[in-house]
Amino acid sequence: MSTAKITGLGTAVPPQKYSQDEIFDRLLAPYFGDKSVARSIFRNSGVGYRHAVVDGTYYSKARGTQARNERYMDEALPLGEKAIRNCLDQAGLSPGAVDDFIVVSCTGLDIPGLDLLLAGRLEMRPELRRTCILGMGCYGAFPALERARESVMADSRRNVLVLALELCSLHFQPTDRSIENIVSSALFADGAAAVLLGGTDTSNGERHPLSNSPPLPSLLGCATYCDYQTFDHMAFHLTDHGFHMRLSAYVPDLLAAKVEKVVDDLLGDHGLSRKDVRFWGVHPGSAKILDYVQSRLTLREHDLDCSRQVLYQYGNMSSATILFVLNLIQERDNPAPGDYGILMAFGPGLTLQAALIQW
């Protein structure tokens, strides 16, 4: 019997780290109108620190989409390489052992893209199978994990590498003084995470040697829900000055209204219920979203500690964030064999994605 097991997990952030007050005072405050309102939004965001590939001088000059995208490609390659190497080191494998490579991003694009450039840079095999999942926002890691799982389930000998990388800081809109823009400016940050999935066979044991790191979970299944009537509530539009975030104040309410059914249906497909789940990894889109999800699922106060801690330490790194949450659960909470976990994320089109994992 074969299952899709996570055999490596690695994260990476740019070296520049700013406190939330530093970001407000040194980088963004000159562009906001009512600074008292903006400062209040920043201080109540649940974010304490963020990493960024740019400093305050970057916004002093108008930047078009081409300039922002060129900076994305320059910064994404070394950051992506670092996340991948951290992941493969944990798995005890070289880049040449990767059979499938899936890249997830919504903050930059070029052809040839990160998939080819990183594969060449890391000397992956020329017969490598590559896939790019672009433009899906904060839940983008989930369709990538599902594709990885399908590949491993079809052939348990394959190693499938997923990289989620976002450089949100490049898309700040200095001429937009709307509350929506201030909210997004208070949340989004830069980061990358890589995860490796491989097959296991109960008759032969694990095919992929791990380092001394604690065992990682298997991916048992995924679920998705999209509300086709609410496209205007969350979007990321391409403009002549980078991507422009559309983030409605109603997003937490709309997402929370659907979360119970998605989670319960996924668990029910595996003969489980919420009481069987020990670990909850929820994408920290904002502190308010975490509050709403916790309330709707009647979770205990500490159940979302890892999500809140990632939000505080890193901000919202879009698609990469959920893998930071999983990494923190792994490092901090010492899951035991047999424990179940639920991972969740939300994104454009008011899409909700969830995954069931087991250690």
N, C-alpha and C positions, 0 to 999 in steps of 0.2 A: 504493500500500500504506500502511495506517495503523497506527501503534503508539501505545500510551499512554505518554507521556513526562512525567516530573516536570519542571515548569517553574518551580516556586518551592518554597522550604522555609524555614520560619521557626520559631524557638523563643522561649519566654518563661518566666521564673520570677518568683516574688514577690521583692520587694526584701530581705526579711529572710533573711539567710544565716547559718547556724550551723555551727560545727565539730561533729564527732561528740561530742567531750567536752563542749562547751557544751550540746548537746541533752540529754546524760545528766545533767549536773550541775545545769543551770538549769531544764530543762523537765520531765524525766521521773523522775529519781532518787527523789523523795519517794514515788512510787507503787509502787516495786519492793520486794519483801521482801528477799531475799538480794542485796545490792547488789554483792557481789564477783562472783557469777555473772553478773548482768546487765551489769556493766561489761566483763567478759571477752567476752560476746556482742557488745556494741557495738564493742569494739576489734578484733574478729576478723571483722567483717562485710564488710570491703572498702570501707566507706563512710568518707569523710573529711569531707565537708560535705553539708549539705542546705538547701534553701529551704523555707520554710513561711509560710502566711498568718496563723499565730497565734504568740503568744509564750507564755512560761511561765504567765502569769496566766490564760490561757484554761482550763487544766485545773484551776484551784483551785476551780471551781464545777461542780457536776454539770450536764451538758448533755444534754438530750434530743434525739431525732432531729429534731424540728422546728427547734430552735435551731441545730443543726449544719447542717441543710439551708439555712436562711435565710442563714447565713454563707457557705455554698457559693455561693449565687446572687449575693450581694453581691460576692464576690471573683472569681468565675469570669468575669463579664462584662468587666471591664477587662483581666484576664489573657488571656482569649481574643481580645479585640480586638487586643492587642499582638502576639500570635503571628500572627494573620491578616494584620495590616498588614506585619509583617516578611516574611511569605511573599509577599504580593502585590507589595510593593516590589521583591523580588528578581526576580519574574516581569515586572515592568514593566507591571502591570495595575491597574485600579481595582476596587473591590468590585462596581461595576456590570457588570463583565465576567464575573462568576461565574454559571454556568448551574445547577450542582448544588452543594448544600451538605450535607455529611455530618458530624454531630457524634458523637463517641465519648466516653463517660464511664461510670464505675461508682461515682463517689463523691458524686453529687448528682442530684436530679431535681425538676423543677417543670413546670407546664403553665400558660401557654405556657413553653417551655423555651429553652435556650441558642440553639437554631437560629433561632427566631423573634426572640428578643430581640436577638441579635447581627446578624441580617439587617437588622432595623429600625435598629439603632444605626449600622451601617455603610452604610445606604442601598443595600442590594442591590435588585435588580429585583423587583417584585411577582410575576412569573411564575417566580421561583426555585423549583427542585425541591429539597425538603428531606427528609433522612432522619436519624433518630436511632438510633444503635447503643449500647444501654445494657446495663450489667450483664455485660459479657464479660471484664472484668478486663484483665490485662497484655497479652493478644494482640489486644485490641479494634481496634487500628489496621489489622490485616491484613484482616478482612472488609470494613472501610471502603475500603481500597485496592483490593480486588478489585471492589467495587461501582463504584468510580470508574473502574477499568479497563474494566469492562463498558460503562459509559456512554460512555466515549470511543471504544471500539472500535465501538460502534453508530453513533456520530455524531462524526466527528473534529473537528467545529467546536466541541464543547462544552469548557468549562473547569469542572473539578470540584474543589471545595475540600473537604479533609478537615481537621477540627480534632479533636485528641485532647487532652483536658484533665482532669486529676485533682488533687484536693485531699485527699490521703490524711491529712494531719496533723489534719484535723477529726474523725477517727474513732478516735483513741487511746482505749483502754479502761482508765482508771485503776484500776478495781476488780479487774481480771483480772491475777493475778500468776503466771500460767502461763508456762512456757518459751516456748510458741508465741507468746504475746502479746509477750514481751520480744523475740523474734526479729523479729516484724513491726514492732515499734516501733523496732528498730535499722536497718530497711531503707527504709521507705516515706517518700516526700517529695511535694512539690507541684511541678507544672510543666505547661506546655502546648506543643504543637507543631502547626503547620499545614503541609500539603503540598498543592500544586496540580498536578493532572494535566490535560494537554491532548493533542490529537491532532497527529500529524505526517503529512505526505503527501509521499512521495518525489518526486512530480512538481512540487509547489509549494513545497517547503521547509517550514520551521517556520512555523506559524501564529501562534505566540505569542512576541513579542519578549522576549528576556532582557536583563537588565542586564549589567554587565561581569563578573558572577560566573562561575566555571568551569561548563562544561556539566554538567547533572544527568542521571541515568540514566533509561532507560525501564523500565517494569514489564512483564516478559515473561510471568510466570505465577505462580500461587500454589498451595499445597498445604495440607491440613489433616489432622490425625489426632486423634481423641478416644477415650480409654479409658473406656468406659461402666461399667467395674467399679470405678472408683477415685474416685467423686464425693466421698467423705468426706475425701480427702487434701488437697484445696485448695478452699476455699470462702470466700465473703464474705457473711455472713448479716445481714439487716436485723433490728435489735433496737430496743427502746425507747430505747436510748442510742447510736444511730448504727449503723454497720456493724461487724460483728465478724469478724475474719479467722480462718480455720481453715487452718493451714499445717503439714502433716505433715513430720516429719523424713525421711520416705522419698521426698519429692518429687524430689530430684535423681536418685536411683537410678531411679525410675519413668520420668522424662522421658528420661534418658540412654538407657534401654533401647530407646526408639522412634526416637531422632533419626536414626540412620543410614539406616533404610529411608525415612523421609519425605524426607530430603535427596537420597538417591540416586535415588529414584523421580522427584522433581521435575526433577533434572538429566537423568536418562535420557529424560524426555519431550521434552527439547530437544537430545538427542544429545550431552550433556555428562557429565563426571564431576568428582569433587572436584578433581582436578588442574587443571581449567580455571578454577577459581574463585580470583580474586586477593584479594577482600575478603570478610570474614566479619563480619556485624553480628548479634550474638546479644544478645537481651534480657538485661541483667544482673539477673536476679531475685535473685541472691545470688552471692557469690564461689564458693560451693560448686557452684552450678549451672554457672557458667562453667567451673570445673575439670572437671566431669563431661563436659560437651559437648566441650571441647577434647580430652579423653582419648578419647572414643568416636569422634570424627571424625578422630583423629590429626592435629590441627592443630599448626602450629608455635607456639612460645611467643608470638611477637608478633602472631599472627593475631587475637587477641581484645584487643589493646591498647586499641582505641577503646571496646569494651564495658566493660573494666575502668576506663578513665579516666572514662567517664560515671558508672559506679557510684560511683567515689571522689569526683567533683566534685558530683554531684547526688543520689545515692541512687536508689532504685527509684521512679519516678514512674508506675508502672503503664502504661497504654496509650500514654502520650506518649513513654516512654523509648526505644523503638526508633528513633523519628524523631530524637532527640538523637544516637543512635549513628550514624545515617546522616549527619546533619549534620556530625559530627566526622570521619567518613571523608572526606566531601567537602572539608572545610576543611584537614585535616591531611595526607592521603595523596595528594592530587592524582591521582585516577583518570584513566587515559588512555582515549581512544575505543576501544571494543571490549572493555574489561575487564568481566568478570563479577563479580557479587556475590551472596551469599546473605544474606537477612535472616531471623531466626527469633525467635519469642517463645512463651511458655508461660503458661497460665492455668488458671482454674477448670475443674473436670471433667477435669483433667489433659489439657488440649487443647494440641496443638503446632501452630503455624502457621508457614509458611515462604513466602518470596517470592524469585523469581529476578529480578535486575535486570542491566542492561547499559548502560554508558556509551557 
